Amino acid sequence: MSAKRRDNRNRILRNGESQRKDGRYMYKYIDNAGNAKYVYSWKLVKTDTVPQGAKNDVSLRDKEKQIHKDLEDDIVSLGGGMTVLELVKKYISQKTGVRHNIEANYNFVINIIKKEAFGNKRIDKVKLSDAKGWLIKLQADGRGYSTIHTVRGVVRPAFQMAVDDDLIRKNPFEFQLATVVVNDSVTREAITRKQQRAFLEFIKADKHFNRYYEGIYILFHTGLRISEFVGLTVSDIDLENGKINIDHQLQRKRNMEYIIEATKTDSGTRMVPMTEEVQECFRFIITNRKKPKKEPVIYDKNRVAYKGFLYLDKNEMPMVALHWEKYFQHICEKYNKIYKEELPKITPHVCRHTFCSNMAKSGMNPKTLQKIMGHSDIGVTLNTYTHLDFEDIQKEMKQVCDSEL
């Protein structure tokens, strides 16, 4: 009968256990795929102490318990050896046919994780406190709440995929983000009617910026998304029936490639009614539209051609969102240099939010406003009604009460 194997403290070692010459313990086992695997620890049991200078670790016997539990539950040992970065890349690789802005978001997240030591951490080693600590670090490093929200929006489902694939037991990113990092994002508020009027009057009177007056007026009075507005072609404007056909949007990638995409949501495909003033603005734009040497043509994924874009840049290509965002920025800067009562930051999206707010204040039915805005969720539209100030609520209450008398 062979003698029992013992460690250097004369303790009996179990099957698969051994002790190396340097005193470190090793456990050999076979995983569910039939491969030999090894784990190590300076401690056989948790009460052991580690040699001076060695890193404290979970004891070998505790590791064995977890391994046997994982094998029994068909959990892949050691998270398949996959790192956080490798997991996120695998998750993203399975997201085919996404829109270019989603693809850009994925690349943005990958670039952040590549720069972080957290990205090289093995996924089975990531605990809840590690996940929270990493996001806190990102904010401490100067990352904004919206950026952290975007990062977590990719990492959390990636870890859920690892759970579903039996690589790990629990998703360490299942927590409320607002309970971990401070929401320092600035809410884009609607501007007042007085501010809107001052802004538009300033543009109309300015020798340089007045060329953009009609476009900005339209944004304030239709609630169009800027990507929808820049994607409009002459054929989308039905002046006879007073409606705008919204069934696509124009985007430009970082590599300067122009693409036509479907609207943001199915609800985004819609007909938007025009006031007489908006119709006049479109007439002016179409009449004074730049005549290019060669009409730019942009194709969608089905090779349907779009041409006749309302605004063209100096290269005779369609203007995109970035053009208009810069115009808004320069207009605000010029206005605020001249007038003591400054305007807040105004962007194309502020125009959309202002339109929605103005329609809500005017008493428009929420379902009607939802249709015009192209909101897929009525909750988004209703949220505008919760932003009404006391005077608006008081006025509406008086109207309702008077009507009952």
Salt bridges, closest charged atoms under 4 A:
ASP7 OD2 - ARG11 NE 2.88
GLU17 OE2 - ARG61 NE 2.63
ASP22 OD2 - ARG20 NH2 3.42
ASP48 OD1 - ARG9 NH1 3.14
ASP48 OD2 - ARG11 NH2 2.96
ASP57 OD2 - LYS63 NZ 2.78
ASP70 OD1 - ARG169 NH2 3.07
ASP73 OD2 - ARG169 NH2 2.98
GLU116 OE1 - LYS137 NZ 2.94
ASP124 OD1 - ARG122 NE 2.66
ASP141 OD2 - LYS137 NZ 2.60
ASP165 OD2 - LYS90 NZ 3.97
ASP206 OD1 - LYS334 NZ 2.69
GLU228 OE2 - ARG225 NH1 2.82
GLU228 OE1 - ARG270 NH2 2.83
ASP236 OD2 - HIS248 NE2 3.72
ASP247 OD1 - HIS248 ND1 2.60
GLU257 OE1 - LYS253 NZ 3.64
GLU261 OE2 - HIS100 ND1 3.87
GLU280 OE2 - ARG283 NH1 2.77
GLU295 OE2 - ARG289 NH2 2.28
ASP313 OD2 - HIS323 NE2 3.78
GLU333 OE1 - HIS330 ND1 3.71
ASP392 OD2 - LYS361 NZ 3.87
ASP402 OD2 - LYS398 NZ 3.07
